[in-house]
Amino acid sequence: MTDSGIELAAAGFGTDVWWLILVKAVLIFAFCVVMTLFAIWWERKVVAWMQMRIGPKYTGPQGLLQSLADGVKLALKEDITVKGADKAVYIIAPIVAMVPAFMAFAVIPFGPEVSMFGHRTHLQLTDLPVAVLYILAVASVGIYGIVLAGWSSGSTYPLLGGLRSSAQMISYEIAMGLSFAAVFLYSGSMSTSEIVAAQQDTWYAILLPVSFIIYVVAMIGETNRAPFDLPEAEGELVGGFHTEYSSLKFALFFLAEYVNMVVVSSLATTLFLGGYLAPWPITAVWEGANSGWWPFLWYFLKVQAFIFVFIWLRGTLPRFRYDQFMKIGWKVLIPLSLVWLMLVATVRALKNEGYEQSRIIMWVAGGVIVLLLLSILWDAVMPAKDDDRAKVPDPPFDPMAGGFPVPPLPGQQLAPVPRRNVRRPEPVGAPAAGDAPDDRTEGEA
């Protein structure tokens, strides 16, 4: 990025009075907490609607205060600390998971420059020339809270959940970062405010649809939400990394999960849906749609649309098996991101060199056709190797390998268990075995 680009990204930030910065920080914190309470209520209502139920109804208007009541009840419950836990790390872990989620909002643009308490200021706490990288950095730190919670609990299931979470972070942040690279190429900046300004004409979700789809999949895996909620799979790990937590410490994990949902939804809105800019039909009929406080409404509605996608997936899709989940990340998303990024970089380089649009499309289409032909040829050759491999018998599966029972891997089967011939007891009053039935009538007897 050039020096002029850095100056442009930093323009208008860092000049607010100290008390206005403090007010904006408090408002962002309150926004995150209120969004968490609303998202919990919204999730329960939407899932109830999908299952033809009512959901929260009595606590407040339409049950809006049910999330607040549940939070107060959870915080006032008895706090239990397991004896085998590393107490210092056990207590710090929920804080490590929660704080980075709030820190990410420091560079999220909620709207343009507005008047607040008689001062002109941006609806954004601050901006950086590498704001998107800052969000990735603090989001990665939040994973340490989950890993430390699983390790410090001194229990097997939380430890497995923490290890799964670290593996998910490594797998899906690679694809997420590659999807961001295409946005950086088109916008010429890593500043969130500059990326929003670059989408005045066309959203990047339209220009870069593959990057948008990859990011949506990666953000679901990054936040450990269904169908990618493997670190807290109750069917396998009881409750996952927070199995041994209760009361306020468990509530902090709950808060971190929903704030992270809002963070990734806000980032998707900023990078791909024009941020706080109004959609095209509104801007066509209303010139003031992107001025004043109205842009905050467009930002809020876009974030709610992404949160609805989170809820929709949870209510419709079953949980993935862990090997399937890792396969999607390493064998689908990352290769697809690399190929797509190469195509985007090629198109941008050819445009910068002054080539015509039709010629660029022809060359890119030719490259895609060649890749498809190579993939078809690969699929035609690979089955022969698979058949040869199938002729080699697999070693028998030992469920007690290592001295403790292990489940079979995909494709493995347990040996058939021989049936035991168990003789059932005869009912009372039945003739003994070998006795001939008495066919005489009562009169003959």
C-alpha positions as CSV (number, residue, x, y, z in Angstrom):
1,M,0.0,0.0,0.0
2,T,1.3,3.5,-0.9
3,D,1.9,6.3,1.6
4,S,-1.1,8.1,0.1
5,G,-3.3,5.1,0.6
6,I,-2.2,5.0,4.3
7,E,-3.0,8.6,4.7
8,L,-6.4,8.2,3.1
9,A,-7.3,5.2,5.3
10,A,-6.3,7.2,8.4
11,A,-8.1,10.4,7.4
12,G,-10.8,11.5,9.8
13,F,-9.6,9.1,12.6
14,G,-7.6,9.9,15.7
15,T,-8.9,13.5,15.9
16,D,-11.9,12.9,18.2
17,V,-11.8,14.3,21.8
18,W,-11.1,11.7,24.4
19,W,-14.6,11.6,25.9
20,L,-16.2,11.0,22.5
21,I,-13.9,8.0,21.9
22,L,-14.9,6.7,25.3
23,V,-18.6,7.2,24.5
24,K,-18.2,5.3,21.2
25,A,-16.4,2.4,22.9
26,V,-19.2,2.1,25.5
27,L,-21.8,2.2,22.8
28,I,-20.0,-0.5,20.9
29,F,-19.9,-2.7,24.0
30,A,-23.6,-2.1,24.7
31,F,-24.4,-2.9,21.0
32,C,-22.5,-6.2,21.3
33,V,-24.4,-7.2,24.5
34,V,-27.8,-6.2,23.1
35,M,-27.1,-8.0,19.8
36,T,-26.2,-11.1,21.8
37,L,-29.5,-11.0,23.8
38,F,-31.4,-10.3,20.6
39,A,-29.6,-13.1,18.6
40,I,-30.4,-15.7,21.3
41,W,-34.1,-14.7,21.3
42,W,-34.1,-14.5,17.5
43,E,-32.6,-18.0,17.2
44,R,-35.1,-19.5,19.6
45,K,-38.0,-17.9,17.7
46,V,-36.8,-18.9,14.2
47,V,-36.1,-22.5,15.2
48,A,-39.5,-22.6,16.9
49,W,-41.1,-21.3,13.7
50,M,-39.2,-24.0,11.6
51,Q,-40.5,-26.7,14.0
52,M,-44.1,-25.2,14.3
53,R,-43.6,-24.2,17.9
54,I,-44.1,-20.9,19.7
55,G,-40.8,-20.2,21.4
56,P,-40.3,-17.5,24.0
57,K,-43.6,-15.8,24.7
58,Y,-44.3,-14.7,28.2
59,T,-41.1,-12.9,29.5
60,G,-41.5,-9.4,28.0
61,P,-43.3,-8.5,24.8
62,Q,-43.1,-11.5,22.5
63,G,-40.6,-13.0,25.0
64,L,-37.9,-10.4,24.2
65,L,-36.7,-10.4,27.8
66,Q,-36.3,-14.2,28.0
67,S,-32.6,-14.0,27.0
68,L,-32.0,-11.4,29.8
69,A,-33.8,-13.5,32.3
70,D,-31.8,-16.6,31.3
71,G,-28.5,-14.7,31.5
72,V,-29.3,-13.4,35.0
73,K,-30.3,-16.8,36.2
74,L,-27.1,-18.4,34.7
75,A,-24.9,-15.8,36.4
76,L,-26.5,-16.4,39.8
77,K,-26.1,-20.2,39.7
78,E,-23.6,-22.0,41.9
79,D,-20.0,-21.7,40.5
80,I,-18.4,-25.2,40.5
81,T,-14.7,-25.7,39.9
82,V,-13.5,-29.2,39.4
83,K,-10.6,-30.4,41.7
84,G,-8.4,-31.6,38.8
85,A,-8.4,-28.3,37.0
86,D,-5.5,-25.9,36.7
87,K,-7.4,-23.1,38.5
88,A,-5.5,-20.1,37.1
89,V,-5.9,-21.1,33.5
90,Y,-9.4,-22.4,34.1
91,I,-10.6,-19.0,35.3
92,I,-8.7,-17.0,32.7
93,A,-9.8,-19.1,29.7
94,P,-13.4,-17.6,29.4
95,I,-12.0,-14.1,29.5
96,V,-9.4,-14.9,26.8
97,A,-12.3,-16.2,24.6
98,M,-14.5,-13.2,25.2
99,V,-12.3,-10.1,25.1
100,P,-11.0,-10.5,21.5
101,A,-14.5,-10.8,20.2
102,F,-15.2,-7.3,21.5
103,M,-11.9,-5.9,20.3
104,A,-12.6,-6.8,16.7
105,F,-15.4,-4.2,16.6
106,A,-12.8,-1.4,17.0
107,V,-12.4,-1.2,13.2
108,I,-15.9,-2.2,12.0
109,P,-17.6,0.7,10.2
110,F,-21.2,1.2,11.4
111,G,-21.8,4.2,9.2
112,P,-20.4,7.4,7.7
113,E,-19.5,10.6,9.4
114,V,-22.3,11.9,11.6
115,S,-22.9,14.6,14.2
116,M,-22.7,13.3,17.8
117,F,-23.0,15.6,20.7
118,G,-22.1,18.6,18.5
119,H,-19.0,16.9,17.0
120,R,-18.5,15.5,13.6
121,T,-17.2,11.9,13.9
122,H,-17.3,8.6,12.1
123,L,-19.5,5.8,13.2
124,Q,-16.4,3.7,13.7
125,L,-14.1,3.7,16.7
126,T,-10.9,3.8,14.6
127,D,-9.4,2.5,11.4
128,L,-6.1,1.0,10.4
129,P,-4.3,0.5,7.1
130,V,-4.3,-3.2,7.9
131,A,-7.7,-3.3,9.7
132,V,-8.8,-6.7,8.2
133,L,-5.6,-8.3,9.3
134,Y,-6.2,-6.9,12.8
135,I,-9.5,-8.6,12.9
136,L,-8.0,-11.9,11.8
137,A,-5.3,-11.5,14.5
138,V,-7.7,-10.9,17.4
139,A,-10.0,-13.6,16.2
140,S,-7.1,-16.1,16.3
141,V,-6.3,-15.1,19.9
142,G,-9.9,-16.0,20.9
143,I,-9.3,-19.6,19.9
144,Y,-6.7,-19.8,22.7
145,G,-9.5,-19.4,25.2
146,I,-11.2,-22.5,24.0
147,V,-8.0,-24.5,23.8
148,L,-6.9,-23.4,27.3
149,A,-10.4,-24.2,28.7
150,G,-10.2,-27.7,27.3
151,W,-6.7,-28.3,28.6
152,S,-7.2,-26.7,32.0
153,S,-10.4,-28.7,32.9
154,G,-8.4,-31.8,33.5
155,S,-11.0,-33.9,31.7
156,T,-10.8,-36.0,28.5
157,Y,-13.8,-34.6,26.6
158,P,-13.0,-30.9,27.1
159,L,-9.4,-31.6,25.9
160,L,-10.7,-33.3,22.7
161,G,-13.0,-30.3,22.1
162,G,-10.2,-27.8,22.5
163,L,-8.0,-29.8,20.1
164,R,-10.8,-29.9,17.6
165,S,-11.2,-26.1,17.8
166,S,-7.5,-25.5,17.2
167,A,-7.6,-27.8,14.1
168,Q,-10.7,-25.9,12.8
169,M,-9.0,-22.6,13.3
170,I,-5.9,-23.7,11.3
171,S,-8.0,-25.3,8.6
172,Y,-10.6,-22.6,7.9
173,E,-8.6,-19.4,8.6
174,I,-6.4,-20.3,5.6
175,A,-9.4,-20.4,3.2
176,M,-10.8,-17.3,4.9
177,G,-7.5,-15.3,4.4
178,L,-7.4,-16.4,0.7
179,S,-10.9,-15.1,0.2
180,F,-9.9,-11.8,1.7
181,A,-6.9,-11.5,-0.7
182,A,-9.3,-11.2,-3.7
183,V,-11.0,-8.3,-2.0
184,F,-7.7,-6.6,-1.3
185,L,-6.8,-6.9,-5.0
186,Y,-10.0,-5.2,-6.1
187,S,-10.2,-2.5,-3.5
188,G,-6.4,-1.8,-3.3
189,S,-6.7,-1.5,0.5
190,M,-6.9,-3.4,3.7
191,S,-8.7,-0.6,5.5
192,T,-12.4,-1.4,6.3
193,S,-13.6,2.1,5.6
194,E,-11.8,2.2,2.2
195,I,-13.2,-1.3,1.3
196,V,-16.7,0.0,1.9
197,A,-16.1,3.1,-0.1
198,A,-14.8,1.0,-3.0
199,Q,-18.2,-0.8,-3.2
200,Q,-20.2,2.4,-4.1
201,D,-21.0,1.0,-7.5
202,T,-21.0,-2.8,-7.1
203,W,-20.8,-5.0,-4.1
204,Y,-17.9,-7.5,-4.0
205,A,-20.4,-10.4,-3.4
206,I,-21.4,-9.8,-7.1
207,L,-17.9,-9.2,-8.5
208,L,-16.3,-12.0,-6.4
209,P,-19.0,-14.6,-5.8
210,V,-16.6,-17.5,-5.2
211,S,-14.7,-15.5,-2.5
212,F,-18.0,-14.7,-0.9
213,I,-19.2,-18.3,-0.8
214,I,-15.8,-19.5,0.6
215,Y,-15.9,-16.9,3.3
216,V,-19.5,-17.8,4.4
217,V,-18.5,-21.4,4.8
218,A,-15.3,-20.5,6.6
219,M,-17.0,-18.2,9.0
220,I,-19.4,-20.9,10.1
221,G,-16.5,-23.2,10.7
222,E,-14.5,-20.5,12.5
223,T,-17.3,-19.8,15.0
224,N,-17.9,-23.5,15.8
225,R,-21.6,-23.3,14.8
226,A,-23.7,-26.1,13.4
227,P,-23.2,-28.0,11.3
228,F,-19.5,-27.4,12.1
229,D,-19.9,-27.4,15.9
230,L,-17.5,-30.3,16.4
231,P,-15.7,-28.8,19.5
232,E,-18.9,-29.0,21.5
233,A,-20.7,-32.0,19.9
234,E,-22.9,-33.2,22.7
235,G,-23.4,-36.6,21.1
236,E,-19.7,-37.3,21.2
237,L,-18.1,-34.9,23.8
238,V,-20.9,-34.3,26.3
239,G,-20.6,-30.5,25.9
240,G,-17.1,-30.2,24.5
241,F,-14.5,-27.7,25.7
242,H,-17.0,-26.1,28.3
243,T,-18.2,-29.3,29.8
244,E,-16.7,-28.6,33.2
245,Y,-17.8,-24.9,33.3
246,S,-20.8,-23.5,35.1
247,S,-22.4,-20.2,36.2
248,L,-20.8,-17.0,35.0
249,K,-17.7,-18.6,33.4
250,F,-20.0,-20.7,31.1
251,A,-22.0,-17.5,30.4
252,L,-18.8,-15.8,29.1
253,F,-18.3,-18.6,26.6
254,F,-21.9,-18.3,25.5
255,L,-21.4,-14.5,25.1
256,A,-18.2,-15.0,23.2
257,E,-19.9,-17.4,20.7
258,Y,-22.7,-15.0,19.9
259,V,-20.5,-11.9,19.7
260,N,-18.2,-13.8,17.3
261,M,-21.3,-14.5,15.2
262,V,-21.9,-10.7,15.0
263,V,-18.2,-10.1,14.3
264,V,-18.0,-12.4,11.3
265,S,-21.4,-11.2,10.0
266,S,-20.2,-7.6,10.3
267,L,-17.0,-8.5,8.5
268,A,-18.9,-10.2,5.7
269,T,-21.2,-7.2,5.4
270,T,-18.1,-4.9,5.3
271,L,-16.1,-6.8,2.7
272,F,-18.8,-8.2,0.4
273,L,-22.2,-6.5,0.9
274,G,-21.1,-2.8,0.8
275,G,-21.0,-2.3,4.5
276,Y,-23.4,0.4,5.7
277,L,-24.2,1.4,2.1
278,A,-27.9,1.1,1.1
279,P,-28.9,-1.6,-1.5
280,W,-29.3,-0.5,-5.1
281,P,-33.1,-0.2,-5.3
282,I,-33.1,2.2,-2.3
283,T,-30.3,4.4,-3.6
284,A,-32.1,4.6,-7.0
285,V,-35.2,6.3,-5.5
286,W,-33.7,8.0,-2.4
287,E,-30.6,10.2,-2.6
288,G,-30.2,10.6,1.1
289,A,-30.1,6.8,1.9
290,N,-26.4,6.9,2.6
291,S,-26.3,10.0,4.7
292,G,-26.9,10.7,8.4
293,W,-27.8,7.8,10.7
294,W,-29.7,5.8,8.1
295,P,-26.6,3.8,7.0
296,F,-26.6,2.2,10.4
297,L,-30.0,0.7,9.7
298,W,-28.7,-0.9,6.4
299,Y,-25.7,-2.3,8.3
300,F,-28.0,-3.7,11.0
301,L,-30.3,-5.4,8.5
302,K,-27.4,-7.0,6.6
303,V,-25.9,-8.4,9.8
304,Q,-29.3,-9.8,10.8
305,A,-29.6,-11.5,7.4
306,F,-26.3,-13.3,8.1
307,I,-27.3,-14.3,11.6
308,F,-30.5,-15.7,10.1
309,V,-28.3,-17.9,7.9
310,F,-26.5,-19.2,11.0
311,I,-29.8,-20.1,12.6
312,W,-31.2,-21.5,9.4
313,L,-28.3,-23.9,9.0
314,R,-28.5,-25.0,12.6
315,G,-32.2,-25.8,12.2
316,T,-31.8,-27.7,9.0
317,L,-28.4,-29.5,8.6
318,P,-27.1,-32.4,10.7
319,R,-23.6,-32.2,12.2
320,F,-20.8,-33.2,9.9
321,R,-18.5,-36.1,10.8
322,Y,-15.1,-34.8,11.8
323,D,-13.2,-36.3,8.8
324,Q,-15.8,-34.8,6.4
325,F,-15.4,-31.4,8.1
326,M,-11.6,-31.5,7.7
327,K,-11.9,-32.7,4.1
328,I,-14.0,-29.7,3.2
329,G,-11.5,-27.3,4.6
330,W,-8.3,-28.9,3.2
331,K,-9.4,-30.6,0.0
332,V,-12.2,-28.2,-1.2
333,L,-12.0,-24.7,0.2
334,I,-8.2,-24.2,0.2
335,P,-7.6,-25.5,-3.4
336,L,-10.6,-23.7,-4.7
337,S,-9.4,-20.5,-3.0
338,L,-6.0,-20.8,-4.6
339,V,-7.4,-21.3,-8.1
340,W,-9.9,-18.5,-7.7
341,L,-7.2,-16.1,-6.4
342,M,-5.0,-16.9,-9.3
343,L,-7.8,-16.1,-11.7
344,V,-8.7,-12.8,-10.0
345,A,-5.0,-11.8,-9.9
346,T,-4.7,-12.6,-13.6
347,V,-7.8,-10.6,-14.5
348,R,-6.6,-7.6,-12.5
349,A,-3.1,-7.7,-14.0
350,L,-4.5,-7.9,-17.6
351,K,-6.8,-5.0,-16.9
352,N,-3.9,-2.9,-15.5
353,E,-2.0,-3.7,-18.7
354,G,-4.8,-2.3,-20.8
355,Y,-6.2,-5.5,-22.4
356,E,-9.8,-5.5,-23.7
357,Q,-12.5,-7.0,-21.5
358,S,-13.6,-9.5,-24.2
359,R,-10.0,-10.8,-24.6
360,I,-9.6,-11.2,-20.8
361,I,-12.9,-13.2,-20.6
362,M,-11.8,-15.4,-23.5
363,W,-8.4,-16.2,-21.9
364,V,-9.9,-16.8,-18.4
365,A,-12.7,-19.1,-19.9
366,G,-10.0,-21.0,-21.8
367,G,-8.1,-21.6,-18.6
368,V,-11.2,-22.8,-16.8
369,I,-12.0,-25.2,-19.6
370,V,-8.5,-26.6,-19.5
371,L,-8.8,-27.2,-15.8
372,L,-12.2,-28.9,-16.2
373,L,-10.7,-31.2,-18.9
374,L,-7.8,-32.1,-16.6
375,S,-10.1,-32.9,-13.7
376,I,-12.3,-35.1,-16.0
377,L,-9.1,-36.9,-17.2
378,W,-8.0,-37.3,-13.5
379,D,-11.3,-38.8,-12.6
380,A,-11.1,-41.2,-15.6
381,V,-7.6,-42.5,-14.5
382,M,-8.0,-42.6,-10.7
383,P,-10.7,-45.4,-10.5
384,A,-8.2,-47.9,-12.0
385,K,-5.7,-47.2,-9.2
386,D,-8.5,-47.4,-6.6
387,D,-9.5,-50.9,-8.0
388,D,-5.9,-52.1,-7.6
389,R,-5.8,-50.8,-4.1
390,A,-9.1,-52.4,-3.3
391,K,-7.7,-55.8,-4.1
392,V,-5.3,-55.6,-1.2
393,P,-7.1,-56.8,1.9
394,D,-7.2,-54.3,4.8
395,P,-5.8,-55.5,8.1
396,P,-8.5,-56.7,10.6
397,F,-9.8,-53.9,12.8
398,D,-8.9,-54.3,16.4
399,P,-11.3,-52.4,18.7
400,M,-9.0,-52.8,21.7
401,A,-5.9,-51.4,20.0
402,G,-3.7,-49.7,22.7
403,G,-5.6,-51.4,25.5
404,F,-8.8,-49.3,25.4
405,P,-11.8,-49.4,23.1
406,V,-11.7,-47.3,20.0
407,P,-14.5,-46.7,17.4
408,P,-14.0,-47.9,13.8
409,L,-12.8,-45.4,11.2
410,P,-14.9,-44.8,8.0
411,G,-14.8,-47.9,5.9
412,Q,-13.8,-50.2,8.8
413,Q,-16.2,-52.7,10.3
414,L,-16.3,-54.6,13.5
415,A,-15.9,-58.4,13.3
416,P,-19.3,-60.1,13.7
417,V,-20.1,-61.1,17.3
418,P,-21.0,-64.8,17.6
419,R,-24.4,-65.5,19.0
420,R,-24.7,-67.5,22.2
421,N,-27.4,-70.2,22.4
422,V,-29.0,-69.1,25.7
423,R,-31.7,-71.5,26.9
424,R,-34.7,-69.6,28.0
425,P,-36.4,-70.8,31.3
426,E,-39.5,-72.9,30.8
427,P,-42.8,-71.2,32.0
428,V,-44.3,-72.5,35.2
429,G,-46.7,-75.4,34.6
430,A,-45.3,-76.3,31.2
431,P,-44.5,-80.0,30.4
432,A,-40.9,-81.0,30.8
433,A,-38.8,-81.4,27.7
434,G,-39.1,-84.9,26.2
435,D,-42.6,-85.5,27.7
436,A,-45.3,-86.3,25.2
437,P,-48.2,-84.0,25.3
438,D,-51.3,-85.4,27.0
439,D,-54.0,-85.6,24.4
440,R,-56.7,-87.1,26.7
441,T,-59.8,-85.2,27.3
442,E,-61.0,-84.4,30.8
443,G,-63.6,-87.2,30.7
444,E,-61.1,-89.8,29.7
445,A,-58.8,-88.8,32.6
